[in-house]
Amino acid sequence: MIDIHRKDTIVAMATAPGTGAIAVIRLSGSNAFGIAGKLFKDHKGRAKDFSDANTHTLHFGMIEDEGKLLDEVLLAIMRGPKSYTGEDVVEISCHGSPYIQQKIMQACLMHGARLAEAGEFTLRAFLNGKMDLSQAEAVADLISADSGAAHELALKQMRGGFSDTIQKLREELIHFASLIELELDFAEEDVEFAGRKELTDTVAKLSDVIEALISSFDIGNVLKQGIPVVIAGEPNVGKSTLMNALLNEERAIVSEIAGTTRDTIEEEIVLSNVKFRFIDTAGIRETNDAIEKIGVEKTYEKIRQSPVILYVFDVSNETQQGLRNKLENLKSHIIPGFRIIPVGNKSEQHEMKKLQEEFSGIEHVIFISAKDKQNLHSISEALSEQVNTGLLKVGNNVVSNVRHHDALKKTQDSLKSVMKGLNSGLSNDFIAQDLRHALHHLGSITGQISSDDLLDNIFSKFCIGK
């Protein structure tokens, strides 16, 4: 567990472990400059006193320990509070040999530093007011972002866009709560400091903003985690071939024997800056094979969980009416609002115009040849259309953090209780209590309300050195 009250000097690798061109070792704390001064010599072999060094300066020289040269380095000085952690920070850029990294780390420890725990640098940045809690969490999201959309989402949150919205909501709530609390102080005089219609309108406005944030979680979560896309259809229509073609590798077993795929296979790919998680499934059909039957059940389970389904059919063995019936049956297994994209496979031996006429009554149908990798871009375009990335482009805030989503829902529940109390003429004592709950839940998002356990849970999931 991280001791959030400890103020000693910490050290850790700021770059990934292993061999590379360079590595960066980070020190933070009141003795960071002192430790660096004990190890660093300039190019003439003279010791360096960093106590008076200007902030944000680079120093070229050597790291020595007990008279032994370890490496030539660049040493960066960042004086608090103008640093990432808000404390005095030293970053040593050395050559990327694991041996050099280890020896410099050991030297720092020998001269008074201790190993940083996971997330401790960012925790100190939060505790020193360099960022709020939601921005700190965005740092971890930015590090783990593996698509353009996830990167943009994390960057926007780290720069404070989401925090500003929460802070404005909280300020309005505090103003509202202060009026109610003031009325409580003058209860015997029966004084009303704010009209009930004005208060009701304020709560309704805040509820609308919070509801929009809650609703944005649907897209925010999938942008962060990846959008599940099930590849479904009857056996031997080319689902596994399509999976391999999209991934551009032989990931799934392809066979002319129907029922080859018994279990789901999942792989990720980034299309148009958005991560999609493709799920190849067992063919949908009636079967007496016990194992295949389990596979079909798993297919329906995945279908119910995925917002997009690529329903693959063989254009040579399907009719428009037959396809329509199967799509209607499939719709009974999905959540309303989820999208089915019909994909006609094995179209390489057919004239495209005739296929389009034959299936003219099926909306948004795509014709491809998975074997020859023909027209796969149409699938990519159809999938990209499913993601409303416009939310990110126009400056709207998108919630992608489960903890934030939960806190917003609790805030909304409290505001509903406030509204109910106002409409029913409930005593100010009860309304004030519900307002305090709403303020508490909003404050927990940015860390204005926090506990040691909460901070430990959040920052322990960070990588060491951040």
SVG drawing of the C-alpha trace seen along z (x, -y; Angstrom):
<svg xmlns="http://www.w3.org/2000/svg" viewBox="-46 -36 85 71">
<polyline fill="none" stroke="black" stroke-width="0.4" points="0.0,0.0 1.3,-3.5 1.9,-5.8 0.4,-9.0 1.8,-11.0 5.5,-10.0 7.7,-12.8 11.0,-11.0 12.9,-10.9 11.8,-8.2 13.5,-6.7 12.4,-4.5 13.0,-3.8 10.9,-6.1 11.4,-4.1 10.4,-0.5 12.7,2.3 15.2,3.9 17.9,2.8 17.6,-0.4 19.5,-3.4 18.8,-5.3 17.1,-4.9 15.7,-7.5 15.9,-7.2 13.7,-9.6 14.2,-11.0 11.6,-13.1 11.7,-14.5 13.5,-17.0 16.8,-15.2 16.7,-14.6 19.4,-17.3 21.5,-16.1 21.6,-12.5 22.3,-13.6 25.2,-15.9 26.8,-12.9 26.9,-10.9 27.5,-13.5 30.8,-14.9 31.1,-17.4 33.2,-16.6 36.3,-17.8 35.7,-15.5 34.5,-18.1 31.6,-17.5 28.5,-19.5 26.3,-21.2 22.7,-21.4 21.3,-23.2 21.6,-26.5 21.0,-25.2 18.4,-26.8 15.3,-24.9 14.7,-23.1 18.4,-22.9 20.4,-20.1 23.8,-19.1 26.2,-16.8 28.7,-14.8 29.4,-11.4 27.9,-9.3 30.4,-7.9 29.9,-5.8 32.7,-5.1 35.2,-6.5 34.0,-4.1 32.7,-5.6 29.3,-4.2 28.3,-6.2 28.2,-9.5 24.8,-11.0 22.5,-14.0 21.0,-15.1 17.8,-17.3 17.0,-19.5 13.4,-20.5 12.8,-22.5 9.5,-22.2 6.8,-23.3 7.5,-23.6 7.8,-19.9 5.6,-16.9 5.3,-15.9 5.5,-19.5 8.7,-18.4 12.4,-18.7 12.9,-16.3 16.0,-14.9 15.9,-12.8 19.1,-11.0 19.3,-10.0 21.9,-7.2 22.7,-4.5 20.1,-1.8 22.2,1.1 20.3,3.0 23.7,3.2 24.1,-0.6 20.5,-1.1 20.9,1.3 24.1,-0.3 22.8,-3.9 19.6,-2.8 21.6,-1.0 23.8,-4.1 20.7,-6.3 19.3,-3.9 22.7,-3.8 22.7,-7.6 19.2,-7.8 16.5,-7.3 13.9,-4.5 12.2,-2.6 9.0,-4.3 5.8,-2.3 3.4,-2.0 1.9,-5.3 3.7,-7.2 5.1,-10.0 1.6,-10.8 0.2,-10.4 2.6,-13.0 1.5,-15.2 -2.1,-14.9 -1.3,-15.5 0.7,-18.6 -2.1,-20.1 -0.5,-19.6 -3.6,-17.7 -6.9,-16.5 -7.8,-12.8 -9.6,-12.4 -6.6,-13.9 -4.2,-11.6 -6.3,-8.6 -6.1,-9.9 -2.3,-9.7 -2.7,-5.9 -5.2,-5.8 -2.8,-7.8 0.0,-5.4 -2.2,-2.4 -4.0,-4.0 -3.6,-1.7 -5.8,-3.6 -6.1,-7.2 -9.6,-7.5 -8.5,-6.2 -5.4,-8.5 -7.6,-11.6 -10.0,-10.7 -7.3,-10.3 -5.4,-13.5 -8.6,-15.6 -9.3,-14.4 -5.7,-14.8 -5.7,-18.4 -8.7,-19.1 -11.7,-19.3 -13.8,-16.8 -12.5,-18.3 -13.7,-21.7 -17.2,-20.4 -17.4,-18.6 -16.1,-21.7 -18.7,-23.9 -21.4,-21.5 -20.1,-21.3 -19.9,-25.1 -23.6,-25.4 -24.5,-22.7 -22.5,-24.4 -24.4,-27.7 -27.7,-25.8 -26.8,-24.0 -25.6,-27.2 -29.0,-28.7 -30.8,-25.7 -28.3,-25.6 -28.9,-29.4 -32.6,-28.8 -32.0,-26.1 -30.1,-28.6 -33.1,-31.0 -35.8,-28.2 -37.6,-30.0 -38.0,-33.2 -39.4,-31.1 -37.1,-33.0 -36.8,-31.8 -33.5,-32.9 -34.3,-31.3 -37.5,-30.7 -38.5,-27.0 -39.0,-27.3 -35.5,-28.7 -34.1,-25.9 -36.1,-23.3 -34.9,-24.7 -31.3,-24.6 -31.6,-20.9 -33.2,-20.0 -30.5,-21.7 -27.7,-20.0 -29.5,-16.6 -29.6,-17.1 -25.8,-17.7 -25.1,-14.8 -27.4,-12.5 -25.6,-13.4 -22.3,-12.5 -23.7,-9.2 -25.0,-8.4 -21.6,-9.2 -20.1,-6.3 -21.5,-3.8 -19.2,-5.3 -16.4,-6.3 -16.0,-2.8 -15.9,-1.1 -13.4,-3.7 -11.2,-2.9 -11.6,0.9 -12.4,1.6 -15.7,2.3 -16.7,6.0 -17.7,7.2 -19.1,10.7 -18.6,12.5 -21.7,14.8 -23.4,17.0 -24.1,20.5 -21.3,23.1 -18.9,23.0 -19.9,19.5 -16.4,18.2 -16.5,16.6 -13.0,17.8 -11.6,16.8 -13.0,13.3 -11.5,13.1 -8.1,14.1 -8.5,11.6 -9.3,8.7 -6.4,9.5 -4.1,10.3 -2.9,13.5 -3.9,17.1 -5.4,16.8 -8.5,19.0 -8.6,22.6 -10.2,22.7 -11.7,25.9 -14.4,27.1 -15.8,29.3 -18.8,27.6 -18.6,26.9 -14.8,26.6 -15.0,23.6 -16.3,24.9 -15.2,22.0 -14.9,18.2 -11.6,16.7 -10.9,13.0 -8.4,10.6 -8.0,6.8 -7.4,4.5 -7.4,0.7 -9.5,-0.7 -9.8,-4.5 -8.2,-5.2 -10.7,-3.0 -9.9,0.4 -12.3,3.2 -12.3,6.6 -13.3,9.2 -14.9,12.4 -15.1,15.4 -17.8,17.7 -19.2,21.2 -21.7,21.6 -25.3,21.1 -27.3,24.3 -29.3,27.1 -26.9,29.8 -26.9,33.0 -23.2,32.7 -22.9,31.9 -19.7,29.9 -20.8,28.0 -24.1,27.2 -22.1,25.5 -20.3,23.5 -23.6,22.3 -24.8,21.3 -21.6,19.3 -22.2,17.6 -25.6,16.4 -24.0,15.2 -21.4,13.2 -24.1,11.8 -26.1,10.5 -22.9,8.7 -21.8,7.1 -23.1,3.8 -22.1,4.8 -22.7,8.2 -21.2,9.1 -23.7,11.7 -21.9,13.7 -23.8,15.7 -22.8,17.6 -24.3,15.7 -24.5,19.0 -26.6,20.7 -28.9,18.0 -32.1,16.2 -33.3,12.8 -36.3,14.2 -34.2,16.8 -31.7,14.2 -34.5,11.9 -35.9,14.7 -32.5,15.4 -31.8,11.7 -35.2,11.4 -34.4,14.4 -31.0,12.9 -32.6,9.6 -34.6,11.5 -31.2,12.3 -29.7,8.8 -30.3,5.7 -32.4,3.0 -30.0,0.5 -27.3,3.0 -26.5,3.2 -26.4,6.2 -24.4,5.8 -25.2,8.5 -22.0,9.6 -22.4,11.7 -19.3,13.8 -17.9,15.9 -19.0,13.3 -15.9,13.6 -17.8,15.9 -20.8,13.6 -21.5,10.4 -21.9,7.6 -24.9,6.0 -26.8,9.3 -26.0,9.8 -27.2,6.3 -30.5,6.9 -31.0,10.4 -30.6,8.9 -32.0,5.5 -34.5,5.7 -31.8,6.2 -30.6,2.9 -26.8,2.1 -25.7,5.5 -22.0,5.8 -20.7,8.2 -17.1,9.5 -14.7,12.3 -12.9,13.2 -10.7,15.7 -9.5,13.1 -9.7,10.2 -12.0,8.3 -14.1,5.3 -13.0,5.6 -12.7,1.9 -16.5,1.7 -16.6,3.6 -14.1,1.2 -16.1,-1.8 -19.4,-0.3 -17.7,0.4 -16.2,-3.1 -19.7,-4.5 -20.8,-2.8 -18.6,-5.0 -19.8,-8.5 -16.3,-10.0 -17.9,-13.3 -18.5,-13.6 -14.7,-14.0 -14.4,-16.5 -16.9,-19.1 -15.5,-19.4 -18.1,-17.3 -16.9,-15.4 -17.0,-11.7 -16.9,-9.5 -14.7,-6.4 -13.8,-5.6 -16.0,-3.1 -15.5,-4.9 -16.5,-8.3 -19.6,-6.7 -20.6,-5.1 -20.1,-8.4 -22.2,-10.3 -25.0,-7.8 -25.0,-8.2 -25.0,-12.0 -28.0,-11.7 -29.8,-9.5 -29.2,-12.2 -30.4,-15.0 -33.6,-13.0 -34.2,-12.8 -33.6,-16.6 -36.1,-17.2 -38.7,-14.9 -38.2,-16.7 -38.7,-20.1 -41.8,-19.0 -43.4,-17.5 -42.5,-20.3 -40.2,-18.2 -38.4,-19.7 -35.1,-21.5 -33.3,-19.1 -33.9,-16.2 -33.2,-18.3 -29.9,-19.5 -28.9,-15.9 -29.5,-14.8 -27.5,-17.8 -24.6,-16.8 -24.6,-13.3 -24.7,-14.8 -21.7,-17.0 -19.8,-14.1 -20.2,-11.9 -19.2,-14.7 -16.2,-15.6 -15.0,-12.0 -14.5,-12.2 -11.8,-14.9 -10.5,-14.0 -11.9,-16.9 -13.5,-14.1 -11.1,-11.1 -9.8,-8.5 -6.5,-6.7 -8.1,-3.4 -9.4,-5.0 -6.1,-6.6 -4.2,-3.4 -6.7,-1.5 -6.3,-3.9 -2.5,-4.5 -1.5,-0.9 -2.7,-0.1 -0.2,-2.5 3.2,-1.3 6.3,-1.8 8.0,-5.1 4.8,-6.9"/>
</svg>
